[in-house]
Structures are given as structure tokens and as C-alpha cells.
């Protein structure tokens, strides 16, 4: 990959062109391009552990929702003495 700054600049330019070249939003395009490139870079070089055990976000959300529901209802698996 070329210089990171050059890659971000080029991606920001393409995003800006795709949106019809609006004025006054250079920072937004730069940050969006930076996020895309860095995210792609991190995903491409992710650790073996992360690749071996992908996280099912639906499952995580379901478990979190169940815990929150139990906490609101005042029920728990342990009882106070």
C-alpha cells in the first residue's frame, strides 16, 4: 500500500466525488476515508484467535438483553440471606 496519508486522501476524494462534490465537508470525508482504510487494514491483519473464533453479535446482544431483563425484574439466581 502507498503511504497511509496518500491512501486516505485518495479514498476521501473518491467519496467526495461520489457524493456530488459538496463544499465545506473535507474533514468529514477525510475521517470517513481514514476509518474505512484503518478498519480494512485491521481486519486484514487480524489475529489468529479472532479469526478462529468469530463473535456472533446477535448472540451477544441476546445474552445482554436477557441479563438486563433479569436485573430489572429483581430476580437472580442467588438469594440474599
mmCIF file of the N, C-alpha and C atoms, coordinates in Angstrom:
data_MODEL
# 
_entry.id   MODEL 
# 
loop_
_atom_site.group_PDB 
_atom_site.id 
_atom_site.type_symbol 
_atom_site.label_atom_id 
_atom_site.label_alt_id 
_atom_site.label_comp_id 
_atom_site.label_asym_id 
_atom_site.label_entity_id 
_atom_site.label_seq_id 
_atom_site.pdbx_PDB_ins_code 
_atom_site.Cartn_x 
_atom_site.Cartn_y 
_atom_site.Cartn_z 
_atom_site.occupancy 
_atom_site.B_iso_or_equiv 
_atom_site.pdbx_formal_charge 
_atom_site.auth_seq_id 
_atom_site.auth_comp_id 
_atom_site.auth_asym_id 
_atom_site.auth_atom_id 
_atom_site.pdbx_PDB_model_num 
ATOM 1   N N  . UNK A 1 1  ? 0.857   -1.171  0.000  1.00 0.00 ? 1  UNK A N  1 
ATOM 2   C CA . UNK A 1 1  ? 0.000   0.000   0.000  1.00 0.00 ? 1  UNK A CA 1 
ATOM 3   C C  . UNK A 1 1  ? 0.900   1.230   0.000  1.00 0.00 ? 1  UNK A C  1 
ATOM 4   N N  . UNK A 1 2  ? 0.500   2.266   -0.732 1.00 0.00 ? 2  UNK A N  1 
ATOM 5   C CA . UNK A 1 2  ? 1.277   3.501   -0.703 1.00 0.00 ? 2  UNK A CA 1 
ATOM 6   C C  . UNK A 1 2  ? 1.211   4.130   0.688  1.00 0.00 ? 2  UNK A C  1 
ATOM 7   N N  . UNK A 1 3  ? 1.803   5.236   0.827  1.00 0.00 ? 3  UNK A N  1 
ATOM 8   C CA . UNK A 1 3  ? 1.772   5.987   2.071  1.00 0.00 ? 3  UNK A CA 1 
ATOM 9   C C  . UNK A 1 3  ? 0.333   6.061   2.596  1.00 0.00 ? 3  UNK A C  1 
ATOM 10  N N  . UNK A 1 4  ? 0.152   5.869   3.902  1.00 0.00 ? 4  UNK A N  1 
ATOM 11  C CA . UNK A 1 4  ? -1.184  5.865   4.503  1.00 0.00 ? 4  UNK A CA 1 
ATOM 12  C C  . UNK A 1 4  ? -1.920  7.175   4.228  1.00 0.00 ? 4  UNK A C  1 
ATOM 13  N N  . UNK A 1 5  ? -1.226  8.281   4.366  1.00 0.00 ? 5  UNK A N  1 
ATOM 14  C CA . UNK A 1 5  ? -1.861  9.574   4.130  1.00 0.00 ? 5  UNK A CA 1 
ATOM 15  C C  . UNK A 1 5  ? -2.332  9.707   2.678  1.00 0.00 ? 5  UNK A C  1 
ATOM 16  N N  . UNK A 1 6  ? -1.538  9.209   1.749  1.00 0.00 ? 6  UNK A N  1 
ATOM 17  C CA . UNK A 1 6  ? -1.930  9.253   0.332  1.00 0.00 ? 6  UNK A CA 1 
ATOM 18  C C  . UNK A 1 6  ? -3.159  8.381   0.079  1.00 0.00 ? 6  UNK A C  1 
ATOM 19  N N  . UNK A 1 7  ? -3.193  7.212   0.714  1.00 0.00 ? 7  UNK A N  1 
ATOM 20  C CA . UNK A 1 7  ? -4.331  6.311   0.545  1.00 0.00 ? 7  UNK A CA 1 
ATOM 21  C C  . UNK A 1 7  ? -5.612  6.941   1.101  1.00 0.00 ? 7  UNK A C  1 
ATOM 22  N N  . UNK A 1 8  ? -5.504  7.593   2.260  1.00 0.00 ? 8  UNK A N  1 
ATOM 23  C CA . UNK A 1 8  ? -6.660  8.259   2.866  1.00 0.00 ? 8  UNK A CA 1 
ATOM 24  C C  . UNK A 1 8  ? -7.117  9.412   1.973  1.00 0.00 ? 8  UNK A C  1 
ATOM 25  N N  . UNK A 1 9  ? -6.172  10.194  1.484  1.00 0.00 ? 9  UNK A N  1 
ATOM 26  C CA . UNK A 1 9  ? -6.502  11.326  0.614  1.00 0.00 ? 9  UNK A CA 1 
ATOM 27  C C  . UNK A 1 9  ? -7.242  10.857  -0.638 1.00 0.00 ? 9  UNK A C  1 
ATOM 28  N N  . UNK A 1 10 ? -6.753  9.786   -1.240 1.00 0.00 ? 10 UNK A N  1 
ATOM 29  C CA . UNK A 1 10 ? -7.384  9.274   -2.459 1.00 0.00 ? 10 UNK A CA 1 
ATOM 30  C C  . UNK A 1 10 ? -8.792  8.753   -2.173 1.00 0.00 ? 10 UNK A C  1 
ATOM 31  N N  . UNK A 1 11 ? -8.951  8.018   -1.066 1.00 0.00 ? 11 UNK A N  1 
ATOM 32  C CA . UNK A 1 11 ? -10.278 7.484   -0.728 1.00 0.00 ? 11 UNK A CA 1 
ATOM 33  C C  . UNK A 1 11 ? -11.249 8.613   -0.399 1.00 0.00 ? 11 UNK A C  1 
ATOM 34  N N  . UNK A 1 12 ? -10.777 9.618   0.341  1.00 0.00 ? 12 UNK A N  1 
ATOM 35  C CA . UNK A 1 12 ? -11.624 10.763  0.667  1.00 0.00 ? 12 UNK A CA 1 
ATOM 36  C C  . UNK A 1 12 ? -12.078 11.466  -0.609 1.00 0.00 ? 12 UNK A C  1 
ATOM 37  N N  . UNK A 1 13 ? -11.185 11.590  -1.561 1.00 0.00 ? 13 UNK A N  1 
ATOM 38  C CA . UNK A 1 13 ? -11.517 12.219  -2.841 1.00 0.00 ? 13 UNK A CA 1 
ATOM 39  C C  . UNK A 1 13 ? -12.610 11.430  -3.564 1.00 0.00 ? 13 UNK A C  1 
ATOM 40  N N  . UNK A 1 14 ? -12.470 10.113  -3.585 1.00 0.00 ? 14 UNK A N  1 
ATOM 41  C CA . UNK A 1 14 ? -13.475 9.282   -4.261 1.00 0.00 ? 14 UNK A CA 1 
ATOM 42  C C  . UNK A 1 14 ? -14.834 9.350   -3.563 1.00 0.00 ? 14 UNK A C  1 
ATOM 43  N N  . UNK A 1 15 ? -14.829 9.402   -2.244 1.00 0.00 ? 15 UNK A N  1 
ATOM 44  C CA . UNK A 1 15 ? -16.086 9.542   -1.502 1.00 0.00 ? 15 UNK A CA 1 
ATOM 45  C C  . UNK A 1 15 ? -16.737 10.888  -1.808 1.00 0.00 ? 15 UNK A C  1 
ATOM 46  N N  . UNK A 1 16 ? -15.918 11.938  -1.859 1.00 0.00 ? 16 UNK A N  1 
ATOM 47  C CA . UNK A 1 16 ? -16.399 13.294  -2.148 1.00 0.00 ? 16 UNK A CA 1 
ATOM 48  C C  . UNK A 1 16 ? -16.997 13.367  -3.543 1.00 0.00 ? 16 UNK A C  1 
ATOM 49  N N  . UNK A 1 17 ? -16.320 12.772  -4.518 1.00 0.00 ? 17 UNK A N  1 
ATOM 50  C CA . UNK A 1 17 ? -16.816 12.740  -5.898 1.00 0.00 ? 17 UNK A CA 1 
ATOM 51  C C  . UNK A 1 17 ? -18.153 11.996  -5.946 1.00 0.00 ? 17 UNK A C  1 
ATOM 52  N N  . UNK A 1 18 ? -18.234 10.857  -5.273 1.00 0.00 ? 18 UNK A N  1 
ATOM 53  C CA . UNK A 1 18 ? -19.452 10.045  -5.286 1.00 0.00 ? 18 UNK A CA 1 
ATOM 54  C C  . UNK A 1 18 ? -20.643 10.793  -4.680 1.00 0.00 ? 18 UNK A C  1 
ATOM 55  N N  . UNK A 1 19 ? -20.370 11.719  -3.737 1.00 0.00 ? 19 UNK A N  1 
ATOM 56  C CA . UNK A 1 19 ? -21.442 12.486  -3.092 1.00 0.00 ? 19 UNK A CA 1 
ATOM 57  C C  . UNK A 1 19 ? -21.783 13.784  -3.827 1.00 0.00 ? 19 UNK A C  1 
ATOM 58  N N  . UNK A 1 20 ? -21.187 14.004  -4.993 1.00 0.00 ? 20 UNK A N  1 
ATOM 59  C CA . UNK A 1 20 ? -21.522 15.192  -5.770 1.00 0.00 ? 20 UNK A CA 1 
ATOM 60  C C  . UNK A 1 20 ? -20.672 16.412  -5.457 1.00 0.00 ? 20 UNK A C  1 
ATOM 61  N N  . UNK A 1 21 ? -19.528 16.236  -4.853 1.00 0.00 ? 21 UNK A N  1 
ATOM 62  C CA . UNK A 1 21 ? -18.558 17.292  -4.573 1.00 0.00 ? 21 UNK A CA 1 
ATOM 63  C C  . UNK A 1 21 ? -19.105 18.438  -3.713 1.00 0.00 ? 21 UNK A C  1 
ATOM 64  N N  . UNK A 1 22 ? -19.739 18.136  -2.580 1.00 0.00 ? 22 UNK A N  1 
ATOM 65  C CA . UNK A 1 22 ? -20.248 19.220  -1.725 1.00 0.00 ? 22 UNK A CA 1 
ATOM 66  C C  . UNK A 1 22 ? -19.093 20.018  -1.102 1.00 0.00 ? 22 UNK A C  1 
ATOM 67  N N  . UNK A 1 23 ? -19.326 21.277  -0.857 1.00 0.00 ? 23 UNK A N  1 
ATOM 68  C CA . UNK A 1 23 ? -18.292 22.136  -0.279 1.00 0.00 ? 23 UNK A CA 1 
ATOM 69  C C  . UNK A 1 23 ? -18.381 22.147  1.246  1.00 0.00 ? 23 UNK A C  1 
ATOM 70  N N  . UNK A 1 24 ? -17.235 22.384  1.878  1.00 0.00 ? 24 UNK A N  1 
ATOM 71  C CA . UNK A 1 24 ? -17.195 22.598  3.317  1.00 0.00 ? 24 UNK A CA 1 
ATOM 72  C C  . UNK A 1 24 ? -17.247 21.346  4.175  1.00 0.00 ? 24 UNK A C  1 
ATOM 73  N N  . UNK A 1 25 ? -17.023 20.166  3.612  1.00 0.00 ? 25 UNK A N  1 
ATOM 74  C CA . UNK A 1 25 ? -17.108 18.940  4.398  1.00 0.00 ? 25 UNK A CA 1 
ATOM 75  C C  . UNK A 1 25 ? -15.852 18.084  4.257  1.00 0.00 ? 25 UNK A C  1 
ATOM 76  N N  . UNK A 1 26 ? -14.729 18.721  4.009  1.00 0.00 ? 26 UNK A N  1 
ATOM 77  C CA . UNK A 1 26 ? -13.480 17.993  3.791  1.00 0.00 ? 26 UNK A CA 1 
ATOM 78  C C  . UNK A 1 26 ? -13.121 17.117  4.987  1.00 0.00 ? 26 UNK A C  1 
ATOM 79  N N  . UNK A 1 27 ? -13.310 17.643  6.195  1.00 0.00 ? 27 UNK A N  1 
ATOM 80  C CA . UNK A 1 27 ? -12.968 16.869  7.399  1.00 0.00 ? 27 UNK A CA 1 
ATOM 81  C C  . UNK A 1 27 ? -13.787 15.587  7.492  1.00 0.00 ? 27 UNK A C  1 
ATOM 82  N N  . UNK A 1 28 ? -15.070 15.690  7.160  1.00 0.00 ? 28 UNK A N  1 
ATOM 83  C CA . UNK A 1 28 ? -15.935 14.511  7.226  1.00 0.00 ? 28 UNK A CA 1 
ATOM 84  C C  . UNK A 1 28 ? -15.452 13.435  6.256  1.00 0.00 ? 28 UNK A C  1 
ATOM 85  N N  . UNK A 1 29 ? -15.105 13.841  5.033  1.00 0.00 ? 29 UNK A N  1 
ATOM 86  C CA . UNK A 1 29 ? -14.634 12.869  4.048  1.00 0.00 ? 29 UNK A CA 1 
ATOM 87  C C  . UNK A 1 29 ? -13.296 12.277  4.453  1.00 0.00 ? 29 UNK A C  1 
ATOM 88  N N  . UNK A 1 30 ? -12.426 13.094  5.011  1.00 0.00 ? 30 UNK A N  1 
ATOM 89  C CA . UNK A 1 30 ? -11.121 12.605  5.467  1.00 0.00 ? 30 UNK A CA 1 
ATOM 90  C C  . UNK A 1 30 ? -11.315 11.556  6.569  1.00 0.00 ? 30 UNK A C  1 
ATOM 91  N N  . UNK A 1 31 ? -12.149 11.874  7.556  1.00 0.00 ? 31 UNK A N  1 
ATOM 92  C CA . UNK A 1 31 ? -12.350 10.948  8.675  1.00 0.00 ? 31 UNK A CA 1 
ATOM 93  C C  . UNK A 1 31 ? -13.042 9.659   8.230  1.00 0.00 ? 31 UNK A C  1 
ATOM 94  N N  . UNK A 1 32 ? -14.011 9.758   7.336  1.00 0.00 ? 32 UNK A N  1 
ATOM 95  C CA . UNK A 1 32 ? -14.669 8.553   6.824  1.00 0.00 ? 32 UNK A CA 1 
ATOM 96  C C  . UNK A 1 32 ? -13.690 7.672   6.062  1.00 0.00 ? 32 UNK A C  1 
ATOM 97  N N  . UNK A 1 33 ? -12.851 8.303   5.243  1.00 0.00 ? 33 UNK A N  1 
ATOM 98  C CA . UNK A 1 33 ? -11.855 7.546   4.485  1.00 0.00 ? 33 UNK A CA 1 
ATOM 99  C C  . UNK A 1 33 ? -10.841 6.908   5.427  1.00 0.00 ? 33 UNK A C  1 
ATOM 100 N N  . UNK A 1 34 ? -10.413 7.661   6.422  1.00 0.00 ? 34 UNK A N  1 
ATOM 101 C CA . UNK A 1 34 ? -9.454  7.139   7.399  1.00 0.00 ? 34 UNK A CA 1 
ATOM 102 C C  . UNK A 1 34 ? -10.035 5.927   8.126  1.00 0.00 ? 34 UNK A C  1 
ATOM 103 N N  . UNK A 1 35 ? -11.289 6.037   8.548  1.00 0.00 ? 35 UNK A N  1 
ATOM 104 C CA . UNK A 1 35 ? -11.942 4.924   9.253  1.00 0.00 ? 35 UNK A CA 1 
ATOM 105 C C  . UNK A 1 35 ? -12.022 3.694   8.358  1.00 0.00 ? 35 UNK A C  1 
ATOM 106 N N  . UNK A 1 36 ? -12.429 3.875   7.101  1.00 0.00 ? 36 UNK A N  1 
ATOM 107 C CA . UNK A 1 36 ? -12.530 2.754   6.167  1.00 0.00 ? 36 UNK A CA 1 
ATOM 108 C C  . UNK A 1 36 ? -11.187 2.059   5.976  1.00 0.00 ? 36 UNK A C  1 
ATOM 109 N N  . UNK A 1 37 ? -10.157 2.845   5.724  1.00 0.00 ? 37 UNK A N  1 
ATOM 110 C CA . UNK A 1 37 ? -8.846  2.272   5.440  1.00 0.00 ? 37 UNK A CA 1 
ATOM 111 C C  . UNK A 1 37 ? -8.267  1.585   6.665  1.00 0.00 ? 37 UNK A C  1 
ATOM 112 N N  . UNK A 1 38 ? -8.372  2.212   7.829  1.00 0.00 ? 38 UNK A N  1 
ATOM 113 C CA . UNK A 1 38 ? -7.823  1.599   9.036  1.00 0.00 ? 38 UNK A CA 1 
ATOM 114 C C  . UNK A 1 38 ? -8.604  0.353   9.436  1.00 0.00 ? 38 UNK A C  1 
ATOM 115 N N  . UNK A 1 39 ? -9.917  0.382   9.264  1.00 0.00 ? 39 UNK A N  1 
ATOM 116 C CA . UNK A 1 39 ? -10.729 -0.795  9.569  1.00 0.00 ? 39 UNK A CA 1 
ATOM 117 C C  . UNK A 1 39 ? -10.366 -1.949  8.648  1.00 0.00 ? 39 UNK A C  1 
ATOM 118 N N  . UNK A 1 40 ? -10.228 -1.658  7.368  1.00 0.00 ? 40 UNK A N  1 
ATOM 119 C CA . UNK A 1 40 ? -9.846  -2.685  6.402  1.00 0.00 ? 40 UNK A CA 1 
ATOM 120 C C  . UNK A 1 40 ? -8.470  -3.237  6.729  1.00 0.00 ? 40 UNK A C  1 
ATOM 121 N N  . UNK A 1 41 ? -7.561  -2.359  7.123  1.00 0.00 ? 41 UNK A N  1 
ATOM 122 C CA . UNK A 1 41 ? -6.203  -2.769  7.467  1.00 0.00 ? 41 UNK A CA 1 
ATOM 123 C C  . UNK A 1 41 ? -6.198  -3.676  8.692  1.00 0.00 ? 41 UNK A C  1 
ATOM 124 N N  . UNK A 1 42 ? -6.955  -3.326  9.705  1.00 0.00 ? 42 UNK A N  1 
ATOM 125 C CA . UNK A 1 42 ? -7.024  -4.120  10.933 1.00 0.00 ? 42 UNK A CA 1 
ATOM 126 C C  . UNK A 1 42 ? -7.684  -5.464  10.666 1.00 0.00 ? 42 UNK A C  1 
ATOM 127 N N  . UNK A 1 43 ? -8.762  -5.471  9.885  1.00 0.00 ? 43 UNK A N  1 
ATOM 128 C CA . UNK A 1 43 ? -9.446  -6.724  9.558  1.00 0.00 ? 43 UNK A CA 1 
ATOM 129 C C  . UNK A 1 43 ? -8.539  -7.642  8.752  1.00 0.00 ? 43 UNK A C  1 
ATOM 130 N N  . UNK A 1 44 ? -7.752  -7.078  7.870  1.00 0.00 ? 44 UNK A N  1 
ATOM 131 C CA . UNK A 1 44 ? -6.856  -7.862  7.035  1.00 0.00 ? 44 UNK A CA 1 
ATOM 132 C C  . UNK A 1 44 ? -5.707  -8.460  7.806  1.00 0.00 ? 44 UNK A C  1 
ATOM 133 N N  . UNK A 1 45 ? -5.294  -7.820  8.895  1.00 0.00 ? 45 UNK A N  1 
ATOM 134 C CA . UNK A 1 45 ? -4.168  -8.313  9.679  1.00 0.00 ? 45 UNK A CA 1 
ATOM 135 C C  . UNK A 1 45 ? -4.611  -8.767  11.059 1.00 0.00 ? 45 UNK A C  1 
ATOM 136 N N  . UNK A 1 46 ? -5.879  -9.172  11.201 1.00 0.00 ? 46 UNK A N  1 
ATOM 137 C CA . UNK A 1 46 ? -6.416  -9.605  12.487 1.00 0.00 ? 46 UNK A CA 1 
ATOM 138 C C  . UNK A 1 46 ? -5.673  -10.803 13.036 1.00 0.00 ? 46 UNK A C  1 
ATOM 139 N N  . UNK A 1 47 ? -5.768  -10.969 14.347 1.00 0.00 ? 47 UNK A N  1 
ATOM 140 C CA . UNK A 1 47 ? -5.061  -12.075 15.000 1.00 0.00 ? 47 UNK A CA 1 
ATOM 141 C C  . UNK A 1 47 ? -5.689  -13.418 14.658 1.00 0.00 ? 47 UNK A C  1 
ATOM 142 N N  . UNK A 1 48 ? -4.936  -14.471 14.804 1.00 0.00 ? 48 UNK A N  1 
ATOM 143 C CA . UNK A 1 48 ? -5.434  -15.819 14.526 1.00 0.00 ? 48 UNK A CA 1 
ATOM 144 C C  . UNK A 1 48 ? -6.564  -16.190 15.472 1.00 0.00 ? 48 UNK A C  1 
ATOM 145 N N  . UNK A 1 49 ? -6.485  -15.723 16.716 1.00 0.00 ? 49 UNK A N  1 
ATOM 146 C CA . UNK A 1 49 ? -7.531  -16.049 17.681 1.00 0.00 ? 49 UNK A CA 1 
ATOM 147 C C  . UNK A 1 49 ? -8.860  -15.440 17.258 1.00 0.00 ? 49 UNK A C  1 
ATOM 148 N N  . UNK A 1 50 ? -8.819  -14.219 16.780 1.00 0.00 ? 50 UNK A N  1 
ATOM 149 C CA . UNK A 1 50 ? -10.055 -13.565 16.342 1.00 0.00 ? 50 UNK A CA 1 
ATOM 150 C C  . UNK A 1 50 ? -10.616 -14.259 15.110 1.00 0.00 ? 50 UNK A C  1 
ATOM 151 N N  . UNK A 1 51 ? -9.748  -14.699 14.219 1.00 0.00 ? 51 UNK A N  1 
ATOM 152 C CA . UNK A 1 51 ? -10.210 -15.377 13.013 1.00 0.00 ? 51 UNK A CA 1 
ATOM 153 C C  . UNK A 1 51 ? -10.743 -16.768 13.339 1.00 0.00 ? 51 UNK A C  1 
ATOM 154 N N  . UNK A 1 52 ? -10.169 -17.408 14.338 1.00 0.00 ? 52 UNK A N  1 
ATOM 155 C CA . UNK A 1 52 ? -10.571 -18.764 14.690 1.00 0.00 ? 52 UNK A CA 1 
ATOM 156 C C  . UNK A 1 52 ? -11.916 -18.785 15.406 1.00 0.00 ? 52 UNK A C  1 
ATOM 157 N N  . UNK A 1 53 ? -12.251 -17.727 16.135 1.00 0.00 ? 53 UNK A N  1 
ATOM 158 C CA . UNK A 1 53 ? -13.487 -17.700 16.909 1.00 0.00 ? 53 UNK A CA 1 
ATOM 159 C C  . UNK A 1 53 ? -14.239 -16.397 16.653 1.00 0.00 ? 53 UNK A C  1 
ATOM 160 N N  . UNK A 1 54 ? -14.934 -16.295 15.531 1.00 0.00 ? 54 UNK A N  1 
ATOM 161 C CA . UNK A 1 54 ? -15.674 -15.067 15.260 1.00 0.00 ? 54 UNK A CA 1 
ATOM 162 C C  . UNK A 1 54 ? -16.798 -14.878 16.270 1.00 0.00 ? 54 UNK A C  1 
ATOM 163 N N  . UNK A 1 55 ? -17.111 -13.646 16.564 1.00 0.00 ? 55 UNK A N  1 
ATOM 164 C CA . UNK A 1 55 ? -18.139 -13.323 17.545 1.00 0.00 ? 55 UNK A CA 1 
ATOM 165 C C  . UNK A 1 55 ? -19.480 -13.190 16.833 1.00 0.00 ? 55 UNK A C  1 
ATOM 166 N N  . UNK A 1 56 ? -20.482 -13.852 17.356 1.00 0.00 ? 56 UNK A N  1 
ATOM 167 C CA . UNK A 1 56 ? -21.841 -13.723 16.838 1.00 0.00 ? 56 UNK A CA 1 
ATOM 168 C C  . UNK A 1 56 ? -22.500 -12.587 17.607 1.00 0.00 ? 56 UNK A C  1 
ATOM 169 N N  . UNK A 1 57 ? -22.571 -11.401 16.991 1.00 0.00 ? 57 UNK A N  1 
ATOM 170 C CA . UNK A 1 57 ? -23.094 -10.229 17.684 1.00 0.00 ? 57 UNK A CA 1 
ATOM 171 C C  . UNK A 1 57 ? -24.561 -10.391 18.048 1.00 0.00 ? 57 UNK A C  1 
ATOM 172 N N  . UNK A 1 58 ? -25.299 -11.146 17.283 1.00 0.00 ? 58 UNK A N  1 
ATOM 173 C CA . UNK A 1 58 ? -26.694 -11.392 17.628 1.00 0.00 ? 58 UNK A CA 1 
ATOM 174 C C  . UNK A 1 58 ? -26.808 -12.149 18.941 1.00 0.00 ? 58 UNK A C  1 
ATOM 175 N N  . UNK A 1 59 ? -25.923 -13.119 19.126 1.00 0.00 ? 59 UNK A N  1 
ATOM 176 C CA . UNK A 1 59 ? -25.908 -13.897 20.354 1.00 0.00 ? 59 UNK A CA 1 
ATOM 177 C C  . UNK A 1 59 ? -25.501 -13.025 21.530 1.00 0.00 ? 59 UNK A C  1 
ATOM 178 N N  . UNK A 1 60 ? -24.509 -12.186 21.341 1.00 0.00 ? 60 UNK A N  1 
ATOM 179 C CA . UNK A 1 60 ? -24.059 -11.292 22.402 1.00 0.00 ? 60 UNK A CA 1 
ATOM 180 C C  . UNK A 1 60 ? -25.178 -10.344 22.793 1.00 0.00 ? 60 UNK A C  1 
ATOM 181 N N  . UNK A 1 61 ? -25.878 -9.778  21.812 1.00 0.00 ? 61 UNK A N  1 
ATOM 182 C CA . UNK A 1 61 ? -26.968 -8.854  22.092 1.00 0.00 ? 61 UNK A CA 1 
ATOM 183 C C  . UNK A 1 61 ? -28.094 -9.555  22.833 1.00 0.00 ? 61 UNK A C  1 
ATOM 184 N N  . UNK A 1 62 ? -28.405 -10.792 22.454 1.00 0.00 ? 62 UNK A N  1 
ATOM 185 C CA . UNK A 1 62 ? -29.474 -11.551 23.105 1.00 0.00 ? 62 UNK A CA 1 
ATOM 186 C C  . UNK A 1 62 ? -29.124 -11.816 24.563 1.00 0.00 ? 62 UNK A C  1 
ATOM 187 N N  . UNK A 1 63 ? -27.898 -12.241 24.832 1.00 0.00 ? 63 UNK A N  1 
ATOM 188 C CA . UNK A 1 63 ? -27.483 -12.510 26.207 1.00 0.00 ? 63 UNK A CA 1 
ATOM 189 C C  . UNK A 1 63 ? -27.517 -11.246 27.054 1.00 0.00 ? 63 UNK A C  1 
ATOM 190 N N  . UNK A 1 64 ? -27.066 -10.125 26.474 1.00 0.00 ? 64 UNK A N  1 
ATOM 191 C CA . UNK A 1 64 ? -27.078 -8.857  27.201 1.00 0.00 ? 64 UNK A CA 1 
ATOM 192 C C  . UNK A 1 64 ? -28.500 -8.433  27.528 1.00 0.00 ? 64 UNK A C  1 
ATOM 193 N N  . UNK A 1 65 ? -29.403 -8.615  26.578 1.00 0.00 ? 65 UNK A N  1 
ATOM 194 C CA . UNK A 1 65 ? -30.798 -8.246  26.792 1.00 0.00 ? 65 UNK A CA 1 
ATOM 195 C C  . UNK A 1 65 ? -31.418 -9.100  27.888 1.00 0.00 ? 65 UNK A C  1 
ATOM 196 N N  . UNK A 1 66 ? -31.100 -10.383 27.909 1.00 0.00 ? 66 UNK A N  1 
ATOM 197 C CA . UNK A 1 66 ? -31.633 -11.275 28.941 1.00 0.00 ? 66 UNK A CA 1 
ATOM 198 C C  . UNK A 1 66 ? -31.118 -10.875 30.315 1.00 0.00 ? 66 UNK A C  1 
ATOM 199 N N  . UNK A 1 67 ? -29.822 -10.539 30.412 1.00 0.00 ? 67 UNK A N  1 
ATOM 200 C CA . UNK A 1 67 ? -29.253 -10.118 31.700 1.00 0.00 ? 67 UNK A CA 1 
ATOM 201 C C  . UNK A 1 67 ? -29.921 -8.839  32.184 1.00 0.00 ? 67 UNK A C  1 
ATOM 202 N N  . UNK A 1 68 ? -30.144 -7.893  31.271 1.00 0.00 ? 68 UNK A N  1 
ATOM 203 C CA . UNK A 1 68 ? -30.780 -6.632  31.643 1.00 0.00 ? 68 UNK A CA 1 
ATOM 204 C C  . UNK A 1 68 ? -32.207 -6.873  32.113 1.00 0.00 ? 68 UNK A C  1 
ATOM 205 N N  . UNK A 1 69 ? -32.922 -7.779  31.454 1.00 0.00 ? 69 UNK A N  1 
ATOM 206 C CA . UNK A 1 69 ? -34.309 -8.080  31.827 1.00 0.00 ? 69 UNK A CA 1 
ATOM 207 C C  . UNK A 1 69 ? -34.362 -8.702  33.218 1.00 0.00 ? 69 UNK A C  1 
ATOM 208 N N  . UNK A 1 70 ? -33.439 -9.604  33.491 1.00 0.00 ? 70 UNK A N  1 
ATOM 209 C CA . UNK A 1 70 ? -33.393 -10.239 34.811 1.00 0.00 ? 70 UNK A CA 1 
ATOM 210 C C  . UNK A 1 70 ? -33.076 -9.205  35.877 1.00 0.00 ? 70 UNK A C  1 
ATOM 211 N N  . UNK A 1 71 ? -32.139 -8.311  35.603 1.00 0.00 ? 71 UNK A N  1 
ATOM 212 C CA . UNK A 1 71 ? -31.767 -7.280  36.570 1.00 0.00 ? 71 UNK A CA 1 
ATOM 213 C C  . UNK A 1 71 ? -32.945 -6.358  36.864 1.00 0.00 ? 71 UNK A C  1 
ATOM 214 N N  . UNK A 1 72 ? -33.716 -6.007  35.829 1.00 0.00 ? 72 UNK A N  1 
ATOM 215 C CA . UNK A 1 72 ? -34.873 -5.129  36.036 1.00 0.00 ? 72 UNK A CA 1 
ATOM 216 C C  . UNK A 1 72 ? -35.969 -5.825  36.830 1.00 0.00 ? 72 UNK A C  1 
ATOM 217 N N  . UNK A 1 73 ? -36.111 -7.134  36.652 1.00 0.00 ? 73 UNK A N  1 
ATOM 218 C CA . UNK A 1 73 ? -37.191 -7.835  37.323 1.00 0.00 ? 73 UNK A CA 1 
ATOM 219 C C  . UNK A 1 73 ? -36.875 -8.114  38.780 1.00 0.00 ? 73 UNK A C  1 
ATOM 220 N N  . UNK A 1 74 ? -35.595 -7.943  39.174 1.00 0.00 ? 74 UNK A N  1 
ATOM 221 C CA . UNK A 1 74 ? -35.198 -8.175  40.552 1.00 0.00 ? 74 UNK A CA 1 
ATOM 222 C C  . UNK A 1 74 ? -34.917 -9.629  40.832 1.00 0.00 ? 74 UNK A C  1 
ATOM 223 N N  . UNK A 1 75 ? -35.074 -10.498 39.857 1.00 0.00 ? 75 UNK A N  1 
ATOM 224 C CA . UNK A 1 75 ? -34.809 -11.920 40.034 1.00 0.00 ? 75 UNK A CA 1 
ATOM 225 C C  . UNK A 1 75 ? -33.340 -12.205 39.789 1.00 0.00 ? 75 UNK A C  1 
ATOM 226 N N  . UNK A 1 76 ? -32.802 -13.099 40.550 1.00 0.00 ? 76 UNK A N  1 
ATOM 227 C CA . UNK A 1 76 ? -31.434 -13.525 40.304 1.00 0.00 ? 76 UNK A CA 1 
ATOM 228 C C  . UNK A 1 76 ? -31.315 -14.978 40.732 1.00 0.00 ? 76 UNK A C  1 
ATOM 229 N N  . UNK A 1 77 ? -30.206 -15.591 40.365 1.00 0.00 ? 77 UNK A N  1 
ATOM 230 C CA . UNK A 1 77 ? -30.008 -16.997 40.691 1.00 0.00 ? 77 UNK A CA 1 
ATOM 231 C C  . UNK A 1 77 ? -29.609 -17.185 42.155 1.00 0.00 ? 77 UNK A C  1 
ATOM 232 N N  . UNK A 1 78 ? -29.059 -16.153 42.761 1.00 0.00 ? 78 UNK A N  1 
ATOM 233 C CA . UNK A 1 78 ? -28.679 -16.250 44.178 1.00 0.00 ? 78 UNK A CA 1 
ATOM 234 C C  . UNK A 1 78 ? -29.684 -15.483 45.015 1.00 0.00 ? 78 UNK A C  1 
ATOM 235 N N  . UNK A 1 79 ? -29.915 -15.964 46.188 1.00 0.00 ? 79 UNK A N  1 
ATOM 236 C CA . UNK A 1 79 ? -30.872 -15.312 47.081 1.00 0.00 ? 79 UNK A CA 1 
ATOM 237 C C  . UNK A 1 79 ? -30.156 -14.714 48.260 1.00 0.00 ? 79 UNK A C  1 
ATOM 238 N N  . UNK A 1 80 ? -30.579 -13.570 48.668 1.00 0.00 ? 80 UNK A N  1 
ATOM 239 C CA . UNK A 1 80 ? -29.989 -12.920 49.841 1.00 0.00 ? 80 UNK A CA 1 
ATOM 240 C C  . UNK A 1 80 ? -30.464 -13.635 51.095 1.00 0.00 ? 80 UNK A C  1 
ATOM 241 N N  . UNK A 1 81 ? -29.578 -13.722 52.082 1.00 0.00 ? 81 UNK A N  1 
ATOM 242 C CA . UNK A 1 81 ? -29.925 -14.422 53.328 1.00 0.00 ? 81 UNK A CA 1 
ATOM 243 C C  . UNK A 1 81 ? -30.688 -13.566 54.275 1.00 0.00 ? 81 UNK A C  1 
# 
